[in-house]
């Protein structure tokens, strides 16, 4: 028995020694592997971590951003698309036409170069709606290409091609609308984009009352025009007042009260633009006048916005003045003079469903009434929107009734539109 016990003890000790040896060998192997990878990564570990930190980050609504470790520049890439279906009906609600298209498809680059004070913005459009050939034959893919110097939040100055800051509805991006598209009033009178010099000044008193003054001197013929022979420039000035404080998240350029303002916020604004000797019927847009023919155009704008706890109200008044609006009576070429009024209101429910109403009216001057074909053009629109991720991912539908009084051939039409907006 003693011999057997001694043999058992010897076997146990042998197993323990083998196990310990195996564990030590495994541990040594693991250390060896770790040392191997440490040696491989050691020289570049800091650089690798910097690369990881500077990899692009993606957040819906803020795009994809790139920045090197030396922070000499930053670029944010964004895209957006609008897939739209439109159905047009006559007064008896008989379907006359169906349109299906990618209304807008845009790519945008924003950021800074050398210093965060030197900003840039580039926006390209790729659909037929965005790239209509300019009357002088130039292509139209470039929407924005502007460099901005912003030494402080108080003022900035920009050079290049971008929106003319005249009316609220145009400054408002088409991606942040509470209807499928802008009103007929805005379509007729907005100055669109132009090339030139732009400046802004912002001031706030007592953390509440604020004002913003914006102005520009531009070519006056619109985007991607290129040359301007023996023509003048367009001069634009705009003043915005915020008597009860600024809106949250730049709410003055985002339709609807998506931020659900807890205090009443409002904006009062006015703008005026003078386009000296333009050769297009609407200044920065419209048909090309005959060679050597120009017109001086004056345009005015007044805006009002109010938002409170999901409720929003807007009204816009705008118009155009020209001493000799009829350019070619035989061919129906004229400058649309007159005025337009737009009123819209909305309410955003807690589950991000929104209902909005809008009424838009165009009133041409008597001189151009026969060429315009109506005494008054009215459009009433009801819209329903479901916001999935704010204005960056939403589904919208609206129905409009269009009526023209005293037209040449009669005009009463229904319009149904549906759009899916997606952007990054």
C-alpha positions as CSV (number, residue, x, y, z in Angstrom):
1,X,0.0,0.0,0.0
2,X,2.9,2.3,0.9
3,X,4.4,1.7,-2.5
4,X,1.1,2.4,-4.2
5,X,0.7,5.7,-2.3
6,X,4.2,6.8,-3.2
7,X,3.5,6.0,-6.9
8,X,0.3,8.1,-6.8
9,X,2.2,11.0,-5.2
10,X,4.9,10.8,-7.9
11,X,2.2,10.7,-10.7
12,X,0.4,13.7,-9.2
13,X,3.7,15.7,-8.9
14,X,4.5,14.8,-12.5
15,X,1.1,16.0,-13.8
16,X,1.4,19.2,-11.8
17,X,4.9,19.9,-13.2
18,X,3.7,19.2,-16.8
19,X,0.7,21.4,-16.3
20,X,2.8,24.2,-14.9
21,X,5.3,23.8,-17.7
22,X,2.5,23.9,-20.3
23,X,0.9,27.0,-18.7
24,X,4.3,28.8,-18.6
25,X,4.9,27.8,-22.2
26,X,1.4,29.1,-23.2
27,X,2.0,32.4,-21.2
28,X,5.4,32.8,-22.8
29,X,3.8,32.2,-26.3
30,X,1.1,34.8,-25.5
31,X,3.8,37.3,-24.3
32,X,5.8,36.6,-27.4
33,X,2.8,37.2,-29.7
34,X,1.9,40.4,-27.8
35,X,5.5,41.6,-28.0
36,X,5.5,40.8,-31.7
37,X,2.4,43.0,-32.4
38,X,3.7,45.7,-30.0
39,X,6.9,45.8,-32.0
40,X,5.0,46.0,-35.2
41,X,2.7,48.8,-34.0
42,X,5.1,50.7,-31.7
43,X,6.7,53.0,-34.3
44,X,3.3,54.1,-35.7
45,X,1.0,53.8,-32.7
46,X,0.6,57.5,-32.2
47,X,0.1,58.2,-35.9
48,X,-2.4,55.3,-36.1
49,X,-4.4,56.7,-33.2
50,X,-4.4,60.2,-34.9
51,X,-5.7,58.7,-38.1
52,X,-8.5,56.9,-36.2
53,X,-9.4,60.2,-34.4
54,X,-9.5,62.0,-37.7
55,X,-11.6,59.5,-39.6
56,X,-14.8,60.9,-41.1
57,X,-17.8,60.9,-38.8
58,X,-21.3,60.5,-40.1
59,X,-24.4,62.1,-38.5
60,X,-27.7,62.6,-40.3
61,X,-28.2,66.2,-41.1
62,X,-24.6,67.1,-40.6
63,X,-23.0,65.2,-43.5
64,X,-19.6,63.5,-43.6
65,X,-16.7,65.5,-42.4
66,X,-13.0,65.2,-43.1
67,X,-10.2,67.1,-41.3
68,X,-6.4,66.4,-41.2
69,X,-4.5,66.3,-37.9
70,X,-2.9,69.6,-38.6
71,X,-6.4,71.2,-38.9
72,X,-5.5,73.3,-41.9
73,X,-8.8,72.5,-43.5
74,X,-12.1,70.9,-43.0
75,X,-14.6,69.6,-45.5
76,X,-18.1,68.4,-44.9
77,X,-19.8,66.4,-47.7
78,X,-23.6,66.5,-48.0
79,X,-26.1,65.3,-50.5
80,X,-29.9,65.5,-50.9
81,X,-32.5,64.3,-53.3
82,X,-36.2,64.9,-53.9
83,X,-38.2,62.2,-55.7
84,X,-41.5,63.8,-56.7
85,X,-44.7,62.8,-58.4
86,X,-47.2,65.4,-59.6
87,X,-50.7,64.9,-61.0
88,X,-52.6,67.7,-62.7
89,X,-56.4,67.7,-63.0
90,X,-58.9,69.9,-64.7
91,X,-61.8,71.7,-63.0
92,X,-63.9,68.5,-63.1
93,X,-61.0,66.6,-61.4
94,X,-60.2,64.7,-64.6
95,X,-56.5,63.6,-64.8
96,X,-54.7,65.5,-67.5
97,X,-51.1,64.9,-66.8
98,X,-48.8,62.9,-64.6
99,X,-45.2,63.9,-63.9
100,X,-42.6,61.7,-62.1
101,X,-39.1,62.9,-61.7
102,X,-36.1,63.4,-59.5
103,X,-36.9,67.1,-58.9
104,X,-33.6,67.9,-57.1
105,X,-30.4,65.9,-56.8
106,X,-27.6,68.0,-55.2
107,X,-24.1,67.5,-53.8
108,X,-22.7,70.1,-51.4
109,X,-19.2,70.7,-49.9
110,X,-18.7,73.1,-47.0
111,X,-15.8,73.8,-44.7
112,X,-12.8,76.0,-44.2
113,X,-9.3,76.5,-45.6
114,X,-6.2,77.5,-43.6
115,X,-8.3,79.0,-40.8
116,X,-11.9,78.5,-39.5
117,X,-12.4,82.2,-40.4
118,X,-12.0,81.4,-44.1
119,X,-15.1,79.4,-45.1
120,X,-16.2,78.0,-48.4
121,X,-19.4,76.5,-49.8
122,X,-19.9,74.6,-53.0
123,X,-23.2,73.2,-54.3
124,X,-23.8,71.3,-57.5
125,X,-27.1,70.3,-59.1
126,X,-27.6,67.3,-61.4
127,X,-31.2,67.1,-62.5
128,X,-32.8,68.8,-65.6
129,X,-34.6,71.1,-63.2
130,X,-31.3,72.2,-61.7
131,X,-29.2,72.3,-64.9
132,X,-31.4,74.2,-67.4
133,X,-29.2,75.9,-69.9
134,X,-28.8,79.7,-69.3
135,X,-30.3,81.9,-72.1
136,X,-26.8,82.9,-73.2
137,X,-25.9,79.2,-73.7
138,X,-23.8,78.6,-70.5
139,X,-24.2,75.4,-68.6
140,X,-25.9,75.5,-65.2
141,X,-24.5,72.7,-63.0
142,X,-22.9,75.1,-60.4
143,X,-25.4,76.5,-57.9
144,X,-23.1,77.9,-55.2
145,X,-19.4,78.5,-55.2
146,X,-18.5,81.1,-52.6
147,X,-15.6,82.0,-50.3
148,X,-16.5,83.7,-47.0
149,X,-14.3,85.6,-44.5
150,X,-15.9,85.5,-41.1
151,X,-13.6,87.1,-38.4
152,X,-16.4,86.9,-35.8
153,X,-20.0,86.0,-35.4
154,X,-20.9,89.7,-35.8
155,X,-20.0,90.2,-39.5
156,X,-18.8,88.4,-42.6
157,X,-18.1,89.2,-46.2
158,X,-18.3,86.7,-49.2
159,X,-17.3,86.6,-52.8
160,X,-18.6,84.3,-55.5
161,X,-21.9,82.9,-56.5
162,X,-24.7,82.2,-54.1
163,X,-28.3,83.3,-53.1
164,X,-29.2,86.9,-53.1
165,X,-30.5,87.7,-49.6
166,X,-33.7,89.4,-50.5
167,X,-36.9,87.5,-49.6
168,X,-37.4,85.0,-46.8
169,X,-38.9,82.3,-49.0
170,X,-35.9,82.2,-51.3
171,X,-33.3,82.3,-48.5
172,X,-35.1,79.3,-47.0
173,X,-33.6,76.2,-48.5
174,X,-35.9,74.0,-50.6
175,X,-34.8,71.1,-48.3
176,X,-36.5,72.9,-45.3
177,X,-39.9,73.6,-46.7
178,X,-43.2,72.5,-45.2
179,X,-44.8,72.2,-48.7
180,X,-43.6,70.2,-51.6
181,X,-42.3,73.4,-53.3
182,X,-42.2,77.1,-52.9
183,X,-45.2,79.3,-53.8
184,X,-46.1,80.8,-57.2
185,X,-45.4,84.3,-55.7
186,X,-41.8,83.4,-54.8
187,X,-41.4,81.7,-58.3
188,X,-42.3,85.0,-60.0
189,X,-40.4,87.6,-57.9
190,X,-37.4,85.9,-56.2
191,X,-34.0,87.1,-57.3
192,X,-32.5,83.6,-57.2
193,X,-28.7,83.4,-57.3
194,X,-26.1,85.8,-58.6
195,X,-22.3,86.4,-58.7
196,X,-20.8,89.2,-56.7
197,X,-19.9,90.5,-53.2
198,X,-22.1,89.8,-50.2
199,X,-21.9,91.1,-46.6
200,X,-23.8,90.5,-43.4
201,X,-23.8,92.2,-40.0
202,X,-25.5,90.7,-36.8
203,X,-26.1,92.5,-33.5
204,X,-27.9,91.5,-30.3
205,X,-28.9,93.7,-27.3
206,X,-29.9,92.4,-23.8
207,X,-29.9,88.8,-25.1
208,X,-33.2,89.4,-26.8
209,X,-33.6,92.1,-29.4
210,X,-31.5,91.3,-32.5
211,X,-31.0,92.6,-35.9
212,X,-29.3,91.4,-39.1
213,X,-28.3,93.6,-42.0
214,X,-27.5,92.0,-45.3
215,X,-26.4,93.5,-48.6
216,X,-24.8,92.6,-51.9
217,X,-23.5,94.0,-55.2
218,X,-23.9,91.5,-58.0
219,X,-23.7,91.1,-61.7
220,X,-27.5,91.2,-62.0
221,X,-28.0,88.5,-64.7
222,X,-28.2,85.4,-62.5
223,X,-26.0,82.4,-61.9
224,X,-23.4,81.2,-64.4
225,X,-23.9,84.2,-66.7
226,X,-20.2,85.0,-67.0
227,X,-20.1,88.3,-68.8
228,X,-22.0,91.6,-68.7
229,X,-21.4,94.0,-71.6
230,X,-22.5,97.6,-71.1
231,X,-24.8,96.6,-68.3
232,X,-25.1,97.8,-64.7
233,X,-25.1,95.8,-61.5
234,X,-27.7,94.7,-59.0
235,X,-27.8,96.3,-55.6
236,X,-29.6,94.5,-52.7
237,X,-30.2,95.4,-49.1
238,X,-32.1,93.5,-46.4
239,X,-32.9,94.3,-42.7
240,X,-34.2,91.6,-40.3
241,X,-35.5,92.5,-36.8
242,X,-36.0,89.9,-34.0
243,X,-37.8,91.9,-31.2
244,X,-38.3,88.9,-28.9
245,X,-35.0,87.1,-29.6
246,X,-33.7,84.8,-32.3
247,X,-35.3,81.5,-33.2
248,X,-33.7,78.3,-32.1
249,X,-31.4,76.6,-34.7
250,X,-31.8,79.3,-37.3
251,X,-35.6,78.8,-37.3
252,X,-36.0,81.9,-39.6
253,X,-34.7,79.8,-42.5
254,X,-36.5,76.6,-41.6
255,X,-40.2,76.4,-42.2
256,X,-42.5,75.1,-39.4
257,X,-41.8,75.2,-35.7
258,X,-39.8,72.1,-35.5
259,X,-38.0,73.3,-32.4
260,X,-41.3,74.0,-30.6
261,X,-40.4,77.5,-29.3
262,X,-41.3,77.8,-25.7
263,X,-41.5,81.6,-26.0
264,X,-43.1,83.6,-28.8
265,X,-40.5,84.4,-31.4
266,X,-41.0,86.6,-34.4
267,X,-39.1,88.2,-37.3
268,X,-39.9,91.4,-39.2
269,X,-37.9,92.0,-42.4
270,X,-37.8,94.1,-45.5
271,X,-35.6,94.2,-48.5
272,X,-35.1,96.2,-51.7
273,X,-33.1,95.4,-54.8
274,X,-32.3,97.6,-57.8
275,X,-31.1,95.9,-61.0
276,X,-29.5,98.5,-63.3
277,X,-29.9,97.8,-67.1
278,X,-30.5,94.1,-66.9
279,X,-31.1,92.2,-70.2
280,X,-33.3,89.5,-68.7
281,X,-37.0,89.9,-68.1
282,X,-36.8,89.0,-64.4
283,X,-33.3,90.3,-63.7
284,X,-31.4,87.3,-62.4
285,X,-33.8,85.0,-64.2
286,X,-36.3,85.0,-67.1
287,X,-36.0,85.3,-70.9
288,X,-33.3,87.2,-72.7
289,X,-34.3,90.5,-74.2
290,X,-33.3,91.5,-77.8
291,X,-29.8,92.6,-78.4
292,X,-29.2,96.2,-77.1
293,X,-32.5,96.2,-75.0
294,X,-32.2,96.6,-71.3
295,X,-34.5,97.5,-68.4
296,X,-34.1,98.9,-64.9
297,X,-35.9,96.8,-62.4
298,X,-36.9,97.6,-58.8
299,X,-38.1,94.8,-56.4
300,X,-39.3,95.0,-52.9
301,X,-39.9,92.4,-50.2
302,X,-41.6,92.3,-46.7
303,X,-41.6,89.3,-44.5
304,X,-43.1,88.3,-41.2
305,X,-42.6,85.1,-39.2
306,X,-44.1,84.0,-35.8
307,X,-43.5,80.7,-34.0
308,X,-44.8,79.3,-30.7
309,X,-45.0,75.7,-29.4
310,X,-45.4,74.0,-32.7
311,X,-47.5,76.7,-34.4
312,X,-46.0,78.8,-37.2
313,X,-47.3,81.7,-39.2
314,X,-45.7,83.4,-42.3
315,X,-46.6,86.2,-44.6
316,X,-44.7,87.5,-47.6
317,X,-45.4,90.6,-49.7
318,X,-43.2,91.2,-52.8
319,X,-43.4,93.1,-56.1
320,X,-41.6,94.4,-59.1
321,X,-41.5,97.9,-60.7
322,X,-40.4,98.8,-64.2
323,X,-41.2,101.9,-66.2
324,X,-41.5,100.2,-69.6
325,X,-42.5,96.6,-68.8
326,X,-43.6,95.6,-72.4
327,X,-40.5,94.6,-74.3
328,X,-42.0,93.0,-77.5
329,X,-45.8,93.0,-77.6
330,X,-46.0,90.9,-80.8
331,X,-43.9,88.0,-79.3
332,X,-45.3,88.4,-75.8
333,X,-42.0,89.4,-74.2
334,X,-42.5,91.5,-71.1
335,X,-41.3,92.2,-67.6
336,X,-43.8,90.9,-65.1
337,X,-44.6,94.0,-62.9
338,X,-47.1,93.9,-60.1
339,X,-47.1,92.3,-56.7
340,X,-47.8,89.1,-54.8
341,X,-48.9,88.0,-51.4
342,X,-48.3,84.8,-49.6
343,X,-49.8,83.6,-46.3
344,X,-49.2,80.3,-44.7
345,X,-49.7,78.7,-41.3
346,X,-49.0,75.3,-39.8
347,X,-49.0,73.2,-36.7
348,X,-46.6,70.4,-35.8
349,X,-48.0,67.6,-33.7
350,X,-46.0,65.7,-31.0
351,X,-45.4,62.7,-33.2
352,X,-43.9,65.0,-35.9
353,X,-46.9,65.0,-38.2
354,X,-47.5,68.5,-39.5
355,X,-50.5,70.1,-41.3
356,X,-50.0,73.3,-43.2
357,X,-52.1,75.7,-45.2
358,X,-51.0,78.3,-47.7
359,X,-52.7,80.9,-49.9
360,X,-50.7,82.7,-52.7
361,X,-52.0,85.5,-54.9
362,X,-50.4,87.2,-57.9
363,X,-51.6,90.6,-59.1
364,X,-50.1,91.8,-62.3
365,X,-50.1,95.5,-63.3
366,X,-52.7,96.6,-65.9
367,X,-49.9,97.2,-68.4
368,X,-49.0,93.6,-68.5
369,X,-52.4,92.0,-67.7
370,X,-53.1,91.1,-71.3
371,X,-49.7,89.4,-71.7
372,X,-49.9,87.7,-68.4
373,X,-53.4,86.4,-69.4
374,X,-55.1,87.0,-66.1
375,X,-56.3,89.7,-63.7
376,X,-55.5,87.6,-60.6
377,X,-53.8,84.2,-60.1
378,X,-54.6,82.4,-56.8
379,X,-53.3,79.1,-55.5
380,X,-54.6,77.5,-52.2
381,X,-52.6,74.6,-50.8
382,X,-53.1,72.0,-48.1
383,X,-50.0,70.0,-47.1
384,X,-49.3,67.0,-44.7
385,X,-45.8,66.1,-43.7
386,X,-44.3,63.3,-41.7
387,X,-40.9,64.2,-40.4
388,X,-38.8,61.0,-39.8
389,X,-35.5,62.8,-39.1
390,X,-36.4,66.4,-39.2
391,X,-36.2,68.0,-42.6
392,X,-33.4,65.5,-43.6
393,X,-35.8,62.6,-44.1
394,X,-39.5,63.4,-44.6
395,X,-42.5,62.4,-46.6
396,X,-44.8,65.2,-47.9
397,X,-48.0,65.4,-49.9
398,X,-50.0,68.5,-50.8
399,X,-53.1,69.4,-52.8
400,X,-53.5,72.8,-54.6
401,X,-56.4,74.5,-56.3
402,X,-55.2,77.0,-59.0
403,X,-57.6,79.7,-60.2
404,X,-57.0,82.6,-62.6
405,X,-59.6,85.3,-63.0
406,X,-60.3,86.8,-66.4
407,X,-57.9,84.6,-68.3
408,X,-57.9,84.3,-72.1
409,X,-58.9,80.7,-72.1
410,X,-60.1,80.0,-68.6
411,X,-57.9,78.3,-66.0
412,X,-59.1,76.3,-63.0
413,X,-56.8,73.4,-62.1
414,X,-56.2,70.9,-59.3
415,X,-52.8,69.7,-58.5
416,X,-51.6,66.8,-56.3
417,X,-48.0,66.3,-55.4
418,X,-46.0,63.7,-53.4
419,X,-42.4,63.9,-52.5
420,X,-39.8,62.0,-50.5
421,X,-36.9,64.1,-49.3
422,X,-33.7,62.4,-48.2
423,X,-30.4,64.1,-47.3
424,X,-27.3,63.8,-45.3
